[in-house]
Amino acid sequence: MGDTEEDLPKQFLEVEGRPMFVNAVLPFEAHPMVDHITVVLPPDHVEGWESRLRQDFGLHKIMAVVPGGAHRRESVLSGMEVASAGKPWPEEALVAVHDGVRPLLSIKLLDRVIEAAIESGAAVPVVTVRDTVAEVDDSGGWAGVVERSNLRMVQTPQVFRAVWLDQAHRSLPGEDVTDDAQLVRALGHPVTLVEGDLMNVKVTDPLDLELARCLAAGGSR
């Protein structure tokens, strides 16, 4: 018997008739400045996907499909080690890290982030915080409103000089880091913020999934 939606990791749920991680990869396949793609999947779901991505979905830039780790950092390093073929990264090389649960990435956004990273060495897409943000006290009650003019919601893809990202993941402590730019900035490197895209939704719950499906059905990106 096949897996039901409830059994599958989120990135395998379908948007536009494809697992959403496949949709997340498509803009990289289409972008002329992307040379190779390494896909990181849950260890129990790696088998057979390298050939499927090439044969069934026409993703000819796929270098490898590799198992991720218990934490984001392990998964990123796993992908980077395969992408570099175990060799030191060239100083000018860039690497993009993208969430497999962001199936609506546009070529325009990918292009903006790559161009900014070429200039500065690191670039991240962000969007403004649209809602009022409340701070709570120790009891969970209202403690005030957070000034949101200097706040931004961070998206992916995040693009970095590969040597910066590799050094950041290998040299800085903490397994629970959820954002690569946080590590790169901690090493003292500048991180350029570029205009993100509200369509570039991250699917974290069933409502997000329905939103992504509706947006995908609504038109081209």
RAKAMO-V8026 format. One record per backbone hydrogen bond with DSSP energy under -0.5 kcal/mol. NH is the residue of the N-H (numbers start at 1). CO is the residue of the C=O. E is the energy in kcal/mol with one decimal. If there is no record, write none. Layout:
# RAKAMO-V8026
NH CO E
NH CO E
This chain:
# RAKAMO-V8026
7 4 -1.0
8 4 -1.2
12 9 -2.1
13 10 -1.9
15 18 -2.8
18 15 -1.3
20 13 -2.6
21 11 -2.3
22 19 -1.6
23 19 -1.3
24 20 -2.0
25 21 -1.1
26 22 -1.6
27 23 -0.6
28 25 -1.1
29 25 -1.7
30 26 -1.8
31 27 -1.4
34 31 -1.4
35 33 -0.6
37 61 -2.5
39 64 -2.4
41 39 -0.5
41 66 -2.4
45 42 -2.6
46 43 -0.9
49 46 -2.0
52 48 -1.7
53 49 -2.7
54 50 -1.3
55 51 -3.3
56 52 -2.3
57 52 -1.2
58 54 -0.7
59 53 -2.6
60 58 -1.2
62 59 -0.9
63 37 -3.8
64 37 -1.0
66 39 -2.8
68 41 -2.5
75 71 -1.9
76 72 -2.8
77 73 -2.4
78 74 -2.2
79 75 -2.2
80 76 -2.5
81 77 -2.6
82 78 -1.5
83 79 -2.3
84 80 -2.1
85 82 -1.1
86 81 -1.8
87 84 -1.9
93 90 -1.5
95 160 -2.7
97 158 -2.8
102 99 -1.4
103 101 -0.5
105 102 -0.7
110 106 -2.2
111 107 -2.6
112 108 -2.1
113 109 -2.3
114 110 -2.3
115 111 -2.6
116 112 -2.0
117 113 -2.2
118 114 -2.2
119 115 -1.3
120 116 -2.4
121 117 -2.4
123 159 -2.6
124 192 -2.6
125 157 -0.6
126 194 -2.5
127 153 -2.1
129 151 -0.8
130 128 -0.6
133 146 -0.5
134 132 -0.6
135 144 -3.1
137 141 -2.2
140 137 -1.9
143 135 -3.2
144 135 -0.9
146 133 -3.1
151 148 -1.7
153 127 -3.3
154 152 -0.5
155 125 -2.8
157 97 -0.5
158 97 -2.4
159 123 -2.4
160 95 -2.5
161 121 -2.2
162 93 -2.4
164 161 -0.6
165 161 -2.0
166 162 -2.8
167 163 -2.1
168 164 -2.6
169 165 -2.4
170 166 -1.8
171 167 -2.3
172 168 -1.6
183 179 -0.9
184 180 -2.1
185 181 -2.8
186 182 -1.5
187 183 -1.0
187 184 -0.7
188 185 -2.0
189 184 -1.5
192 122 -2.8
194 124 -2.5
194 192 -0.5
196 126 -3.0
200 197 -1.7
201 199 -2.4
203 101 -2.8
203 201 -0.5
204 202 -0.8
209 205 -1.9
210 206 -2.2
211 207 -2.3
212 208 -2.9
213 209 -2.3
214 210 -2.3
215 211 -2.8
216 212 -2.5
217 213 -1.8
218 214 -0.8
218 215 -0.6
219 216 -0.7
